[in-house]
Amino acid sequence: MNKYIPNVETFTNSKEFSYLASFFNENGMYTNLPRGTYEYKLFWEDVKDKCINGITNSDGISITGIHFFYLNFCPILGHNETTGRKSKIFPKFVDLDYEYFWMIDYCRHNQKSLIAVKGRRQGWSYKAGAIGSHEFTFYPDSRTVIGAFMSAFSQNTMNMVVDNLNHLNANTEFRKQRNPDLKDNIVARYQVDLGGIKVWKGYKSNVKSISFKDNPTAAVGLSANWLILDETGVFPNIVDTYSYTEPLIKDGSIYTGVALLFGSSGNMDTGSKYFYEMFMNPGKYNMLEFQDPEDQSKLTGFFSSAAKGRWGLCMNPDSKWYKQPMVDENGNSNEAASIDDLEYLRNKAKTGLDPKALHGVLTQFPLSYKEAFLRDKGAIFSSPEMLEWLSTVETTPSIRNSVETGHLVFRNSEIEFEPSDDMHYITEFPLNNNKDSSSYIDASGCIAIFERPERVNGEIPYALYVAGCDPYDMDKSGTNSLGSFFVYKRFYSAGKTHDIIVAECTGRPKFADDFYENCRKLCVYYNAKVLYENMLKGFKGYFEQKNSLHYLYQQPSIIRDIVKDSKVQRGYGIHMSRGSNGSSGIKDTCELYLKDWLYSERDDVDGNKILNLHTIKSIALLKELVAYDITGNFDRVIAFMLCILQTKDLHKIHVESMSNSSRSYSNDPFLKKLWEKKDYNSQNKFTFKAR
């Protein structure tokens, strides 16, 4: 059900919408009426009216004018049933297109725009080409801007516009001279001589193709009735670009045009997280809003499922629709048959030898918008399993509600956790820090506890808990960067939980010291040392001021294994550097360690095989892992990487110290000495105990 369109339960007699295309296929022309006759003129006037106002078939079902134009005057490359090969054919009527054209018609008449993510091979570029051709042909002085980050994408759609117009010029009375007639700019005009003065005549409608690569202001100064931004998943500057280009479709506060932003699954690159932020906040950008089918409290952009408009037969032998068409002759999609067919493809991909095969099937043919946003390029950690687990965590109340938010408070000689439901635990990523937006989220953050500390004989075992932190210094910032701190529980004994995240503090309070203090309290509460990103000085300075340097983990000895011949001595913490000259850097190695951890198998409490990633309950961390690439800012991922690196380093120290000893880990004198080592005067020692 789509509230923006006239809903039809079942399409019938849909071939009536394409009667002109059928006549052209049989006769090579749209009419055999003699040219120049009154009947010939009336014929084309009637066709023009239908191209602008639409048509209703004999069963009372109506389509828009642009849809009628698309079906009858915009040949596309498709399956030719006569030859069995791909060739230029007229589009078939399908419910997928019916929905699309009615949505953009609603936008045009209601000062709205549309943001959408879709599966591959659904013809959205062809439909965008039809919009540009239609506007150019029927509306004088109109402007259509087709943009993309890469010129290849915008030029592809522009080529479709020109192909349509060439077809019109050769076969209809809608022909227009073009001057200029360039590959990226066309204007419907011609020049005449009036008393020795050259004057431009014609519709003067214009279609222009623009690349926004490295230049989000490329369209500033233009105006547009249609602003079409293609393949926004590979648009790393899409938010800036749209902020600069939205005025093209406005006159003051009045929307005089429509923006169409769409991206294809399987074509998600470094810009996908910004496209995702816009998709998840359509109201902020004056876009049509749709309820998230998995969470009715959320509003998203439009998702076009791969289950709609899937041509061919269902090839799943276990389906009741086996070898039945997935779209019938009237253009009704059999979504159940399509889903069965896609499930068959997914199951085959799971059993194959290529580990990326399933990822490819999901990203090419998504059944949810989350699958559509799976990164196909540059993604390091994302996978179908991770996306499925993220969906499970988001939609399972028992998991979501298992996190405790609150304060850590020093009382007498103990530190206590006080739960509070009044605090906002941030689960959003990316974070919208625009206070003028309805979707603004307070970035202060809070302490979140997944599991309270475990004690043995009243004490927390040595090095049972480790922490990682990606801090920040500045109290004010124009970025979405947050401070992030995680506590990780290592293995201690059989029958106990292990190798899990037990606490998180992610946010950006008004004062950085407030974040640092929460981190320090978590170290005390879990008796954990923290390995932190030490590029900034404020974090160490705060711990030193509080006589808490003993809670900072010194530069890991494992660095010597990562960076050969390293002579760097930073004391506490680590700098997440990249490798150079073909060698791996610390950050490169941390990414490998984290990916290995995420996809390592383990047993759950019932003895079932799961992956480590299935223990993560932090929704925002999962979102960051899905979106992670080597160029972006991912605070939680960095903090968790440092937990894993500290764990690796402790294991290395333990193995080295145990090589000449048979003592158990918990009584290891080397580690005990390491953990009890103090970097401050004895009179300033803390005596707080976790409770």
Buried (B, 14 or more C-beta within 10 A) or exposed (E): EBEBBEEBEEBBEBBBBBBBBEBBEEEEEBBEBEEEEEEBEEBBEEBBEBBBEBBEBEEEBBBBBBBBBBBBBBBBEBEEEEEEEEEEBBBBBBBBBBBBBBBBBBBBEEBBBBBBBBBBBBBBBBBBBBBBBBBBBBBEEBBBBBBBBBBEBBBBBBBBBBBBBEBBEEBBBBBBBBEEEEEBBBBBBBEEEEEEEEEEEBBEBBBBBBBBBEBBEBBEEBBBBBBBBBBBBBBBBBBBBBEBBBBBBBEEEEBEBBBBBBBBBBBBBBBBBBBBBBBBBBEBBBBBBBEBEEEEEBBBBBBBBBBBBBBEEBBBEEBEBBEBBBBBEBBBBBBBBBBBBBBBBBEEBEEEEEEEBBBBBBBBBBBBBBBBBBBBBBBBBBBBBBBBBBBEBBEEEEBBEEBBBBBBEEEEEBBBBEEEEEBBBBBBBBBBBEEEEEBBBBBBBBBBBBBBBBBEEEEBBBBBBBBBBBBBBEBEEEEBBBBBBBBBBBEBEEEEBBBBBBBBBBBBBEEBBBBBBBBBBBBBBBBBBBBBBBBBEBBBEBBBEBBBBBBBBBBBEBBEEBBEEEEEEEEBBBBBBEBEEEEBBBBBBBBEBBBEBBBEEBEEEEEEEBBBBBBBBBBBBBBBBBBBBEEBBBBBBBBBBBBBBBBBBBBBBBEEBBEEEEEEBBEBEBBEEBBEEEBBEEEEEBEBBBE
